[in-house]
Amino acid sequence: MAEVDAGNRFVCTVCSAEFIVTKGGDANIVCDGRPVEPKK
């Protein structure tokens, strides 16, 4: 697990879904069975 801060944005490389972290903590964010990437 990795430390994820509130306010960070992530995007799925498979379906392009976007995620915004609303509560920080240790997490593994996955979508379509793959880890999501930080949004640039």
N, CA, C and O atoms as a GROMACS GRO file, in nm:
protein
  160
    1MET      N    1   0.083  -0.118   0.000
    1MET     CA    2   0.000   0.000   0.000
    1MET      C    3   0.088   0.125   0.000
    1MET      O    4   0.202   0.123   0.048
    2ALA      N    5   0.035   0.229  -0.053
    2ALA     CA    6   0.107   0.355  -0.060
    2ALA      C    7   0.027   0.465   0.008
    2ALA      O    8  -0.096   0.461   0.012
    3GLU      N    9   0.098   0.562   0.061
    3GLU     CA   10   0.034   0.678   0.122
    3GLU      C   11  -0.024   0.766   0.012
    3GLU      O   12   0.047   0.806  -0.079
    4VAL      N   13  -0.153   0.796   0.022
    4VAL     CA   14  -0.221   0.880  -0.078
    4VAL      C   15  -0.277   1.001  -0.005
    4VAL      O   16  -0.349   0.987   0.094
    5ASP      N   17  -0.244   1.120  -0.055
    5ASP     CA   18  -0.291   1.244   0.008
    5ASP      C   19  -0.425   1.289  -0.050
    5ASP      O   20  -0.452   1.270  -0.169
    6ALA      N   21  -0.508   1.349   0.034
    6ALA     CA   22  -0.636   1.406  -0.012
    6ALA      C   23  -0.608   1.513  -0.117
    6ALA      O   24  -0.514   1.590  -0.105
    7GLY      N   25  -0.693   1.515  -0.219
    7GLY     CA   26  -0.679   1.613  -0.326
    7GLY      C   27  -0.605   1.563  -0.447
    7GLY      O   28  -0.610   1.625  -0.554
    8ASN      N   29  -0.534   1.450  -0.434
    8ASN     CA   30  -0.463   1.394  -0.549
    8ASN      C   31  -0.563   1.340  -0.651
    8ASN      O   32  -0.671   1.292  -0.615
    9ARG      N   33  -0.527   1.350  -0.778
    9ARG     CA   34  -0.613   1.300  -0.887
    9ARG      C   35  -0.543   1.185  -0.957
    9ARG      O   36  -0.422   1.185  -0.977
   10PHE      N   37  -0.623   1.086  -0.995
   10PHE     CA   38  -0.572   0.968  -1.065
   10PHE      C   39  -0.660   0.939  -1.185
   10PHE      O   40  -0.777   0.978  -1.189
   11VAL      N   41  -0.604   0.868  -1.285
   11VAL     CA   42  -0.681   0.832  -1.404
   11VAL      C   43  -0.650   0.686  -1.440
   11VAL      O   44  -0.536   0.641  -1.427
   12CYS      N   45  -0.752   0.614  -1.485
   12CYS     CA   46  -0.737   0.475  -1.531
   12CYS      C   47  -0.688   0.477  -1.675
   12CYS      O   48  -0.745   0.547  -1.759
   13THR      N   49  -0.583   0.400  -1.704
   13THR     CA   50  -0.530   0.395  -1.840
   13THR      C   51  -0.612   0.305  -1.931
   13THR      O   52  -0.592   0.306  -2.053
   14VAL      N   53  -0.705   0.227  -1.874
   14VAL     CA   54  -0.788   0.137  -1.953
   14VAL      C   55  -0.917   0.206  -1.998
   14VAL      O   56  -0.948   0.207  -2.117
   15CYS      N   57  -0.992   0.263  -1.902
   15CYS     CA   58  -1.124   0.319  -1.935
   15CYS      C   59  -1.131   0.471  -1.920
   15CYS      O   60  -1.236   0.530  -1.945
   16SER      N   61  -1.022   0.534  -1.881
   16SER     CA   62  -1.011   0.680  -1.864
   16SER      C   63  -1.094   0.736  -1.749
   16SER      O   64  -1.117   0.857  -1.744
   17ALA      N   65  -1.141   0.652  -1.657
   17ALA     CA   66  -1.211   0.700  -1.539
   17ALA      C   67  -1.115   0.783  -1.455
   17ALA      O   68  -0.996   0.751  -1.445
   18GLU      N   69  -1.166   0.891  -1.394
   18GLU     CA   70  -1.083   0.978  -1.311
   18GLU      C   71  -1.129   0.969  -1.166
   18GLU      O   72  -1.248   0.956  -1.138
   19PHE      N   73  -1.032   0.976  -1.074
   19PHE     CA   74  -1.058   0.964  -0.931
   19PHE      C   75  -0.994   1.080  -0.858
   19PHE      O   76  -0.883   1.120  -0.890
   20ILE      N   77  -1.065   1.135  -0.759
   20ILE     CA   78  -1.010   1.238  -0.671
   20ILE      C   79  -1.014   1.181  -0.530
   20ILE      O   80  -1.119   1.136  -0.483
   21VAL      N   81  -0.901   1.182  -0.462
   21VAL     CA   82  -0.892   1.130  -0.326
   21VAL      C   83  -0.952   1.233  -0.231
   21VAL      O   84  -0.908   1.348  -0.226
   22THR      N   85  -1.055   1.191  -0.155
   22THR     CA   86  -1.122   1.282  -0.063
   22THR      C   87  -1.078   1.261   0.081
   22THR      O   88  -1.097   1.349   0.166
   23LYS      N   89  -1.018   1.144   0.110
   23LYS     CA   90  -0.968   1.117   0.244
   23LYS      C   91  -0.835   1.044   0.229
   23LYS      O   92  -0.830   0.933   0.177
   24GLY      N   93  -0.728   1.107   0.273
   24GLY     CA   94  -0.594   1.050   0.258
   24GLY      C   95  -0.572   0.930   0.347
   24GLY      O   96  -0.646   0.907   0.443
   25GLY      N   97  -0.470   0.852   0.314
   25GLY     CA   98  -0.434   0.735   0.394
   25GLY      C   99  -0.363   0.634   0.307
   25GLY      O  100  -0.326   0.663   0.193
   26ASP      N  101  -0.342   0.514   0.362
   26ASP     CA  102  -0.279   0.406   0.287
   26ASP      C  103  -0.381   0.342   0.195
   26ASP      O  104  -0.489   0.302   0.239
   27ALA      N  105  -0.347   0.331   0.066
   27ALA     CA  106  -0.443   0.275  -0.028
   27ALA      C  107  -0.375   0.224  -0.153
   27ALA      O  108  -0.268   0.271  -0.191
   28ASN      N  109  -0.437   0.127  -0.216
   28ASN     CA  110  -0.401   0.082  -0.350
   28ASN      C  111  -0.524   0.110  -0.436
   28ASN      O  112  -0.626   0.042  -0.422
   29ILE      N  113  -0.515   0.209  -0.522
   29ILE     CA  114  -0.629   0.246  -0.605
   29ILE      C  115  -0.619   0.169  -0.737
   29ILE      O  116  -0.522   0.185  -0.811
   30VAL      N  117  -0.719   0.087  -0.766
   30VAL     CA  118  -0.720   0.008  -0.888
   30VAL      C  119  -0.851   0.027  -0.962
   30VAL      O  120  -0.955   0.055  -0.902
   31CYS      N  121  -0.846   0.010  -1.094
   31CYS     CA  122  -0.964   0.016  -1.179
   31CYS      C  123  -0.939  -0.081  -1.293
   31CYS      O  124  -0.828  -0.086  -1.345
   32ASP      N  125  -1.037  -0.156  -1.332
   32ASP     CA  126  -1.023  -0.257  -1.437
   32ASP      C  127  -0.907  -0.353  -1.409
   32ASP      O  128  -0.843  -0.402  -1.502
   33GLY      N  129  -0.881  -0.379  -1.280
   33GLY     CA  130  -0.778  -0.474  -1.240
   33GLY      C  131  -0.636  -0.422  -1.249
   33GLY      O  132  -0.541  -0.498  -1.229
   34ARG      N  133  -0.618  -0.294  -1.278
   34ARG     CA  134  -0.484  -0.236  -1.288
   34ARG      C  135  -0.473  -0.112  -1.200
   34ARG      O  136  -0.572  -0.042  -1.179
   35PRO      N  137  -0.353  -0.086  -1.147
   35PRO     CA  138  -0.334   0.036  -1.068
   35PRO      C  139  -0.358   0.160  -1.155
   35PRO      O  140  -0.324   0.162  -1.273
   36VAL      N  141  -0.416   0.263  -1.096
   36VAL     CA  142  -0.439   0.387  -1.170
   36VAL      C  143  -0.311   0.472  -1.165
   36VAL      O  144  -0.225   0.453  -1.079
   37GLU      N  145  -0.301   0.566  -1.260
   37GLU     CA  146  -0.184   0.653  -1.272
   37GLU      C  147  -0.219   0.792  -1.219
   37GLU      O  148  -0.333   0.836  -1.230
   38PRO      N  149  -0.121   0.862  -1.161
   38PRO     CA  150  -0.147   1.002  -1.122
   38PRO      C  151  -0.182   1.084  -1.246
   38PRO      O  152  -0.121   1.066  -1.352
   39LYS      N  153  -0.279   1.173  -1.233
   39LYS     CA  154  -0.318   1.257  -1.348
   39LYS      C  155  -0.217   1.369  -1.362
   39LYS      O  156  -0.179   1.433  -1.264
   40LYS      N  157  -0.176   1.393  -1.485
   40LYS     CA  158  -0.075   1.495  -1.512
   40LYS      C  159  -0.137   1.623  -1.556
   40LYS      O  160  -0.067   1.720  -1.583
   0.00000   0.00000   0.00000
